[in-house]
Amino acid sequence: MKIAPPTIDEAARLKSLYDYDILDTEAEKTFDDITQLVAQICNMPISLISLVDSERQWFKSKIGLAPQQTAKDIAFCTHAIHQKKVFEVEDTLHDERFFDNPLVTSTPNIRFYAGTPLVSPDGHVIGTLCVIDDKPNKLTQDQRQALEVLGRSVISQMELRKNIKILKLANEHKTEFLSNMSHELRTPLNAIIGFSHLMLENTQDYKIPPKFAEYVKHIDYSGRRLLSVVNSVIDLNKIEAGMMQVQLKTICFREFIKNLEGMLAITANQKDVEFSVHVSNDLPKYLAVDQAKITQIITNLAHNAIKFTDGGKWVKVELSLNNEQLVITVADQGVGISSNDQTKLFNQFQQVGQAKSSEGSGLGLSITQSLVTLLGGKIKVLSTVGSGSIFKVLLPQQNDTSILQPDLTLVPEKANFDPSSKILLVEDNKINQAVMLAIFESLNISIIIAESGEEAVEATNNQYFDLIFMDIHLPGIDGFQTSERIKHNFPRTPIIALSADTFCQKRFNQNTKIWDEYLCKPLEKENLVQVLNRFIPLLPNMPNA
């Protein structure tokens, strides 16, 4: 028996093999289909995808052979990887290299072997696609050619597999980066929006000069605009990563649209644009929709229409039902869009026509299209330069009776909580502490602050709390570990997770036994009131706040 020496490029060859990260992985149908096909074409009982590392040959796929690997010294493939063409042994008993090989003298009794080298794009042979028979044989020209073609297919599949892993890793890094950026950007925005909102609520009480009141409005608007851009980038990444879920609720649709119309009308009035919303009589009172996504779709389209429509002209939103589809139509008398620009309209980070000189991230319509697609719908546009635009969205309606429970929580809740409740805020950021103190003070309720997880655990051991607000990103033990320890000792104490990182929503969904609710910073006062009403309600006969 003759043992094949290492290849002249052995180190680079092994690196090329290891870069595929395929050794000792589970069987995959794509590769099994290739070995099955080559066995049928060559009419052989055994076919293998054999990968040769520093000590063994390991079979990524195998037909007709039980072992998953064999020693490198006795492997036929270690001879084949020295070749660039098909390596064929017609009768092993008449070949001095193999006649006394254990694989010939005992199971599987190899008498015929043919292997085509698996050559990586950088020119290194990492293994073979081979066929084996227990009697002498010879490949026909067609069989030899098929073996070579299928060998190249194995490498193509391995390249595809590697690239998918690279893309997946890149997406994970991208998500991690955006998660960190979300936290870093939204944390200061929490202070800007939180304080400006509180100041706007109290401009008259504190007799702030009109000029400074106007400055606060500009700060609040700019903060919310920046938050909108941050949210757009994050939403787009969530959609691309498949992290955005459809959440259907049956709502009183007309009431929902009435509230949405009120918000959009403010923007239209500022530009002196006539704005109207019409809900067709054919729409039922209750519809099962994803309220957040429908809001974003209508808001994005309406804001775009208002932005590019001059004062004195109109923007109309119409909603109707057609063939069990919700039809949303947004029409305007704006500048219009050329046919050339319409082809680029839904591209990411791209503004077209006069939009190029306007404020915006170029993500609104791209996100709108992604949300429409996520909801199973379609979006169409009809526009002529100088004659306005019509955007039409078609969304399939749900008939699932399991979700037909009306959700009438469209009007902001009034404060109805017990102001004497003991509340703990676990927050390490000084500015966020100040924001939360100010918001709770505006609600006439006091809180105790712990600046770390360790401090929070100690505080709960020394004093009872009715409600705990827990920042997830903490120094030392993080918010999850802290919550876990507190829940272990006080399982009935509700804990509300807080984070400026919107990607933490997924972590909350996976840990609802630890956290009772999740609030994202910047914290909306209305959302805080809802949580307080739910977890520390004002009981009958108790004095109101």
ABEGO torsion letter per residue (X at the ends): XBBBBBBAAAAAAAAAAAAAGABGBBBBAAAAAAAAAAAAAAGBABBBBBBBBAABBBBABBBGBABABBBAAABAAAAAAABABBBBBABAAABAAAAABAAAABOAGBABBBBBBBBBAAGBBAEBBBBBBABBBBBBAAAAAAAAAAAAAAAAAAAAAAAAAAAAAAAAAAAAAAAAAAAAAAAAAAAAAAAAAAAAAAAAAAGBBAAAAAAAAAAAAAAAAAAAAAAAAAAAAAAAAGABBBBBBBBBAAAAAAAAAAAAAAAAAAAGBBBBBBBBAABBABBBBBAAAAAAAAAAAAAAAAAABBBGBBBBBBBBBBGGBBBBBBBBABAEBBAAAAAAAABBGBBBEAAAABBEAGAAAAAAAAAAAAAGBBBBBBBBBGAEBBBBBBBBBBABAAAABBBABABBBBBBBBAABBBBBBBABAAAAAAAAAAAAAAGBBBBBBABAAAAAAAAAABBBABBBBBABBBEBBAAAAAAAAAAABAABBBBBBBABAAAAAAAAAAAAABABBBBOBBBAAAAAAAAAAABBBBBGBBBX
